[in-house]
Each structure stands twice: as C-alpha cells, then as structure tokens.
Amino acid sequence: MVNNYKILVLDFGSQYTQLIARRVRESKVYSEIFPFNSPIEKIKAFAPEGIILSGGPFSVYDKEAPAPDMEVFKLKIPILGICYGMQLMAHYMGGRVTKAAKREYGKAELIIDDDSDLLKGIGSSLITHHSSLITVVWMSHGDRIEKLPKGFSAIAHTDNSPIAAMANKEKRFYALQFHPEVVHTDEGNKILQNFVYNICRCRPTWTMKSFIETAKKEIKEKVGQMRVICGISGGVDSAVTAVLVHEAIGDALTCIFVDNGLLRTGEAKKVEDTLRKNFHMDIRVVDASEIFLKRLRGVKDPERKRKIIGNEFIRVFEAEAMKIKNVGFLAQGTLYPDVIESTSFKGPSAVIKSHHNVGGLLKKMKLKLVEPLRELFKDEVRLLGKELNMPDEIIYRHPFPGPGLAIRCIGDVTRERIEVLRKADAIVLEEIKKAGLYSELWQSFAVLLPTKSVGVMGDERTYENVIAVRAVTSLDGMTADWAKIPYEVMEKISNRTINEVKGVNRVVYDITSKPPGTIEWE
C-alpha cells in the first residue's frame, strides 16, 4: 500500500506496541510495526519519516537485552524512545541507566521543564499550586536515566524521575520515560501528534477514503483476468473484505457461505441478503447443516468439536470452490494484528488464520492470497465498512466464534439443543439492543448448560434446561470484565427466556472476568 507519510514502530516486546501504531494512525498518519531486530535495509526500504522505539519488559544492562541495528540512529530522521526505548537510546548514546531506587508504576505528575517541540502545548499550571506546567502521565518502569547522553537535555521530570523526558534537538532524538499511548496519560495523543506533525513533518493523509482507492487499484493489478473466491462467515472481517474486493473487480468475485447449522437466528439469510441485494454480489450459500450436526452427534469434548467443524468446513468449502472455473485467488480477511503475530517480537506463527485453515485449499487449487485488510486494525476495518456504506448491524456485530453455537452448547450438540440455544440467544440480543447496550458491550450471548434444574411452572414441577447469560466489556478481547447489566434488563431476559423457550426453566448470569475465565465457555 502506497503511503506518502509513514511512522515506523520498532517492537521491543511492550504490551502497548500495537497501541502506539493505532494512536499514530488515529492522527491519520500511516504506521507499521517491525520487530526490533529488523535489518537496516528493510527499515530504509520502508522509508519512514520517523521511528518510535517501543517499551519492553527488559533492562538495557540485561545479558539478553534486545537492541536494534544501531545504524537506525544514523538515518538522520527523528526518533522517539518510549520507556525501554528511552533507556536504550540513553545507553547507546553514552548516558547511564541504573536501577531506580523506587519503582514507578501508575499515574504521576509530569513537571515540564522545556515545552518546545515534543511537549509544546502540554500541561497546565492549574493542576496544582506549582508555577510550572504539569500534566498527568502513566509510568511503568523500574530503571531510570542517571546520566544524560552528550547533547541531550532533560525536558521534564517527576518526583521520582529527575529525567522523565529528554531531547537532543539537533539530532531530533526525543525520549519519554512514561507511556503517551495509553489513555491514562492525559495528553498522550497530543504528545504523539507533536512528534508526528511538528518533528517528523507528517501530514494527515491516512484516511479510509484514500485507502479504498489505493486498495482497489492494487487488487485489480494483482488479480488481472483471474477469478477470486472469498469465504464468508458473517463476521465483519470477511464481509468487508468481500465488499472491497467486489468494488475492485465486480463479478469476477464469487463468495461462498457455508451454513453449518450452528449459526444464530436468521444469520445466513441476513448475510446473503446484505451481499446479494445491497451489493449485487455473486454469493453461493451451501446448506451443510445436516452434515455438521451428524458429525457432531455424541461429541462432548470442545476440542473435538472444533476440529470436526474446522475439517468439515474445509471439505465443504473446497467442494464448492472446485466448481468455479478460472479461479486464481482466495480473498481472506487477515487483519494487521494477525500479520504482526506472524512476524512478532515473540517469534513467527502461522500466517493463515487457524479458524479458516484453508492452507490445503491454496495448495490444491494453486491459489494465491488476496488480503486487502492486512494493514488494518479492527477499528479501522469498521471505519472502512462505513466508508463502503455497509449496514451497521454487520459492521458493529459482536464477535462470533468460528465453530458457532456448538461451543456454547455445552455437552451434546443436537438439532433440538441447538434450537433451544438459538431461541434463548435471540432473546438475549433483542433485549440488549432494546436497552441500548449493544454498542457498549464486546459480546453478549446465551450458553446452554449440560445440566437440568428442578422448577415449578403453574401447578407442576419441571425438570428442564438451564441457560447461562454471558455479557462482557472489553477493548480487544484479550482481557474482559463481566458487564453490569441493569437488573430490569436481566429480568426481562430471564422472564422471556423461561416463558418463550420451551424446555428452559432457569436462567443464570455469568459474573466471571477474563482472566481467570475466558469469554467463551468452551
């Protein structure tokens, strides 16, 4: 993808590295993440306007401390070091880094000593009675800069860190002991924008509109006269991929939607109608529900369920794909976090998404991949979907597992049990949406438990199914907290489920966070 202005982030293992790139992109400047040990030739080829050195869990004086190709510091472009990145810069440039007498973690008041360039417009004299400009930042470090490198000056401090920010204005090297990328740093975005706009001289040209035009051109050039197939799951990634590729090559795209019988109420028809009626796309829906349910009969182990569903998906998808002539490419909704993971600081992993697992198909049909979203984060994919005029109910749809309702139907997966779960799940979503809570939640759904419960309905005792309701809030799904849904909403969900779903006489609410639990039950 061609981008006029670019910022490179070198990853030293920080849990916030992706957040740095996202913050830069929110400023409408393109940013990518490279492993810390990327060859200098690769860095030069990327041609960034500036480089950001991420934080990390190491000390620069550790034996295994990660370090970049030091030629990075000779590229004559601006560099911003964050936390470990600051200590690395100080260490390399001749300063001294030592263990801090007191570890600094959490919010701290940053007192600004020089507000030019990086800290321009940052801070207020109103926070305390102090006459200096002060702002609140987020610290997370156990080391500190004891001696500045030659040519550097301290531009900010805290009570615990005499050098909380430093600068060499001649070389355009800057560094921060705190994390500007996290929301806990009050003016972190402004600080990053000062670096990106004022120091690196970037302009805000990274927009979804410009992305679409460039992506369409590149897809056309890559595909040529060949046909493209795309597997549709109903999720936002595959749907946006399909619409974008269709915008580029029109009827040369064929989408395949495998209905495994494990989808939510009306899901297959909703996806088909959206793509066929709204976007006039060639979509083939394969109803394989009988096959999937037959293969799952008597299977209780969640890992076996996943493997059976994954293998059957490949078989069904492959059989349908083989009917299409002149296919040369497979479009896939790979996102930037998947790409980062495959070349990350922590080492390579599989490039093909495991829940699609179509590597064998690529080899058998001699297909090449088209991955138009591989530069985007999830939130950018949703912005792209908006730009492509896709409906909100697809763009903002809650994440849904690849194996579908099979892993929310604990124990045996039968058509009858799936139908009970599907009806209960529909009620949960309907009431969450009615209450205006859907956009506030990361996920909300029903789980059918493998146990029955004694109850009383009318004048009779019952012995029927138990439904667990799960709703969580999260930023990225890596951690999650159980949602504090108002009691009146929970009451409606419970009453409707028991009254409307035959075979259910009890509803419980899951109040487990992640960790220690997971979002899904299986």
N, C-alpha and C positions, 0 to 999 in steps of 0.2 A: 504494500500500500504506500503510495507516494504522499509524503507529508512535508510541508515546507519547513516547519519548526518542530524540533524534537528534543526531548529531555531523556537522558538515559539514567536509569537507576541500577546501580550495582548492588546485588543482594549478598549480604553477609550473614544471613540467617535470621533476621528480625521477624517477629510475628506481625510486624506492621508494614513490611516491604510492599505488599500489594496496595496497601492504603496510600502509600506515598505516590505511586503511579496514578491511582484513582484521583487523588487530590489535584495532581498536575492536570489530568485530563478534565477535571471539573472546571479548570481555568481555561478550557478549550485549547490546550496545547498538548500535542501527542506525546505519550511517554511509553517506554518499554522497559522491561526488567531483564537484565542479563545476569548470569552467575558471576560472582566476584572475580573468578579466575578466567574470565573470557579473554581470548587472545587480543592483543592490541590492534591487530589487523581488522578483526571483526568490529571492534569499537570504532575505529576510523571509518570503516565502511558504512556504519550506521550514521555517521556524521552528525552527532548531536550538537545542539547549541550550548548545552551544559550537562554536567554529570552530578548526580546525587549519590553519595555513599550511604547506604542504609545502616541502621543499628544492627546489633547482633549480640549473642549471649557470651561473647568471648572477652578476654583481656588481651591487649596488644602484646603483652610480655609472656603470654602462654606459648608453650612449645609448638602447639598446633594452631596458633592464631592465623586465621585466613588473611591473606593480603592480595591485592590486585597486582597486575603487571604495573610496576612503578612508572612505566612510560606514560601512564594515564596523567600523571602530574606534569608532563612536559607537552601536553597537547595545546596549551595556550588557550584553553576555554575555561569558563567559570566552573568551579567545583564547590558543592555544598556537602559537608560531612554532618551526619546526624548521629549523636550518641557514640557508638563504636566507631562510626565513620569519622567523627571529630578526633577521637583518640588516635586512630590510625593516621590521620593527617598530621597531627601534632608529633607523633612518634617518628614518622618518615621525614618530616621537615626539620627535625633536630630538637624538638621540645622534649619534655619529660612527663611521662604518665605514671602515676602511682596509685596504689590502693587508697581509697578515700577513708578517712578516719571514721566517717559516719555515712552509711549507705543512704542515698537519697531516692525515695520512691513516693510517687503520688504528686499532688499539686504543690507548687511552690511559687512564691512571688519573685518574678524576674525583675531586677532593677537595671534599667538601661543606662549604660554609660556613654554610648555613642549611637545616636539614632539615624545615622546616614546609611544609605544603600539598603542593606538587608533589613534593618529594623526601623526604616523610615515610616512614620505614621503609626508606630506601635506604642501601646502603653498609655496610661493616664496618670495624672498627678492627683486624681480624686480617689484612688483606691484606698490610700492611707494618708496620714498626715505628712508623709515623706515628700520632699520637694522634687525628687526625681520622678521620671516616668516609670511606671510599674505595670506589669501585666502578669496574668496567671498562666503558668505553663505546667506541663506534665513531665516529671522526671522519672527515670528508671535506670539507675546506674550505681555501680559500686566502685568505679575508678574515677579519677579526676586529673585534670591538667595541672601539674605543679609548676612547670616552667614553659613559657610560651616559646614557640619556634622563632627564629630570627625573622624579622619583617612583619610579624603578627602583633596585633594589639587586642586587648580584652575589650569587648564592646557591651558586655552585660555580665551581671553576677547575681547570685542568690546568697542567702546567709550561709549556706553550706558549700557553695561552689564559687570561689573567687573568680574563676574563669568559666562562666556558663555559656559564653558565646565569644568567638574570636574571629578576626578578619585580617587578611593580607590584601588590601585594596589594590595594590599594584598588580599582583598575580590574579586577582579576582577569586581568591580562595576564602571561603567562609565556613564556619562550623558552629553547631549548636549542641550543647550537652543534653537538651531536652528534645521531646518529640513534637514537632509542629503539625504532624499529620493526624494526630488523634484529636477527637472532639474536646477532650479535657483541656487542651491548650486553647485558651480563649481566642487568640488572634493568630492561630496557626496557619489558616488559609492565607491570610494577608501576608505573613512572613514568606510563605512559599511563593506567592504571587510576586512579591518584591524580587525574589531570586529569579523567577521565570521571566517576568516582564522587564524589570529595571536593570538587572545584572546580565541576564542572558539575551535580552533584547528580542524575546519571542513575541509574536502576535497571536491573538486568539482565533486561529483558523480551523481548529479541530472541532467540527460540528457533524451531526448525523447527516445533514443535507449534503455536505461535501463528501462524507464517507460513502453515501449511496452512489453518487455519480462516479467516484473512483472505482468502487467495488463492481458496479455494473460493467464498466469498461474492461476491468481485469478478468471478470468471469467470461465475457464474450471472447476475449483474446485467448483465454486458456482452453475453452471448450471447443471453439471452432464449429465444425459441422456435426459433431457427435451429439448423442442424446445424453441426458443426465437423469438419474433416478434419485429419489430422496425418500427416506423412511420417515413417516410422520407418526409421532407418539401422542400428539395432542398437547404437548408442552410448548412453552414459549420459544425455546431454542430452535426446535425443528420447524415450527410454524413460521418463524421469522426468516429462517434460512430458506424455506421453500418460497416464500413471497419475494424475497430479494433475488433469488436465482431466476424466478419466473419473470420478474421485472427486466432481467438482463436478456434472457433467451426465449421467453414466451413458451410456445407449445413444445419446444424441444425438451421440456422438463416433464417427467411423469412422477407423481408422488404415490407411494404405497403405504396404506394404513392397515395394519394388522389388528383386527378386533379379536382379542384373546378371551373375551367373555369376562374379563376381570376389571372392566372399566366402570366409571361412575355413571349415574343415571343420565342417559341421553348423550353421553360424551362422543361416541362415534359419529352420530348424526350431526352433532354440533360442529365438529371439526370438518366433516365432509361439506356441510352447507357453507361454512365460512370460506373454505378454499375454493369450492366449486362455484357457488353463487356470487360471492363477493369479489373473487379474484379470477374467476373463469379458468381455473386450473384443471389439468388432467389428473384426477386422483382416483386410484383404484382401491376400494375397500374390500379386504379379504376377511370374511367371517369365518374365523377358525376356532370359535368358542367351544364347539363340541370336542375338537381335538385336544385343546388345552385342558379342559375340565376332565376329560377321560384320562389324560396322562397324570393329572394331579390326584386322582382318586386314591384315597387311603394314605396320602403323603402328609405327614405332620411336621417333619423337620424343616425349618425355614431355609437352610442352605440347599437342601434337595429341591425345595420348591423353586428357589431362584435359578438353579442350574437347569431344571426341567423347562421352565418358562423361557430362559435365555436360549437354550438349544432349539426349542420348538420355534421360537421367533425366527432364528436364523434359517431354519428349514423352510418355513412358510414364506418368509421374505425372499429367499433365494429362488424358490419355485416360481413365484410371481415375477421376479426380476428377469428370470431366464426367458420369459415370454416376450420381452421387449427387445426389438432389434436395434442394432447400431448404437448400443449403449457404451459409452466410453468413460463415464464419470459417475461417482457416487457423491452426492451432496450431504454433508454432515454438519450438525450444529455444534462443533467444537468451539469452546469459549477460551478466552485468554488464560484463565486460571488452569485449564487443562494443559495448555501449552507450557505455562510456567512450570507446572508439576513435572512435565516430561523432561525438562532441562534445568531443574531447580538446583539450588544450593545443596539440597539433601541428596541429589543423585537422580538419574533417569528413571522414568517409569513408563508404562505402556502409553503410547500416543493415541491408540484407538480407544474410544470410550468403552469401558468394560460392559456397561449395560446395553450397548448396541452390539458390540463384539462381532463386527462384520469383517474382520481381517481375512477370514477364509473366503468370503464372497469376493473381496477385492482381487485375491489371487486367482480364484477360479474363473471369474469373468474378465480378468485382466483390466480391472478398473483403476482409475486414478481418483484421488480425493479432491473435492471442491469444498473448502472450509471458509466461507466468506466472513464468519463471525470470529475467527481465531484471534483477532486483535482486540476483541471487546470483552468487557466485564458484563455481568448480568444486568446491572442497572442501565448500561449503555445499550444492551440488546432491547430493553423495554423502550428506551427513547427512540431507538431505530424503528421498532414496531409502530410507535406513534407517528413517526415521520412517514411510514409506509401506509398510514391510515387503516391499521388493523384494529379490530374491536378490543375494548378494554378487557372484556372477560377472557380473552386469550392472553393478552399482554401481561395482565396482572394476576393471572391464575396462580394459585398456591402450588408449590412443588408437589409432584405426584410420583410415587416410586415406579420404576420400570416394571417390576412384577405385579403392579396394580394391587387390587384388593386382596390378592392371595396372601400377602404378608400382613394384612390387617384382619384376616380371617384366621384367628389362632386355632391350630389344630387342623381337622379335616377340611378340605376345600371341596364343597359340593355345590351344585347349582342352587339348591334350596338355601344353604347357609350364605352363599354369596348374595342371593336376592334379599335376605333379611338384612345383611350388612349394607347393601346398596341403598335400600329404603331408609335405613337409620342415618346413613351418611348424608343422604339428600336433605333430610330434616335438619341436621347439624348445620350444613352450609346455608340452607334457606334462612334459618333463624339468625345465624351470624351476620348474613348480609342485610337482613331486615333491621338489625340493631345498629347497622353502620360500622361494624367491627372488622369486616373482611380485610380492608386495606391496612389495618393496624396489626394484623396477625401474620406470622410467617406461614403457619399451617394450622388447619382445623379439620378434624375428621373423626369418624367413629371407628371403633375396634370391636369385633365380635369375639367374646371370650369363650374358651373351650369348657365352660362350666355352666351349670344351670342353678337357678335360685328358686327357693320357695316363695310364693307370693299369694295375695288374696285379691281376686278380681270379681266384683259382685259378691255373691254368696259362696263362691267356690275357691278352693285352694288351687294354686297353679304351681307348676314346676317347669320354668321356661328359661330362655336365654338372657344373658347379661351383656349389655352394651357399655363399653367404656368410651367416654368422650375425651379427645386429646386436642388441646389448643396451646400453641406456644408463640412467643415473641422471639425474634432473632434478627441479627443483621446479615448473617451469611450462612446460617445453618451449622456452623462449627460448634457454637455454644447456643443454648436456648434456655429461656425461663418459661415456666408454665404461666399461661395468661390468666389474669384476674378478671374473668368474665363476670359481669353483674349477675347477681342471684336471680333476678327476674328473667334474664335470658336463659340461664341454665334451667330454670323451672319450666319454661316453655319447651325447651329441647326435650326434657325428661317427660313431660306430660304428653307431648305429641308422639314421641317415640313409643311409649307404652300403649297409647290409645290407637295409633295408626299402623304400627308394625306388628303383625301377627306373630306370636312366638317370643315376644320380649316382655319381661315383667319387672326389669330392674335396670337403672341407668346409674353409672358411677363416673366420677370425674378424676382424671389423672393429674396429680399435682407434683410430678417429678420433673426436675430440671435436667438439662444436659450440660456437663456431667452432673450426677453419676449415671443417669439413664441415657437412652437415645431418644430421638424424636419418634421414630417408628418403633413398634413393639417387637418386630422381627427383622 
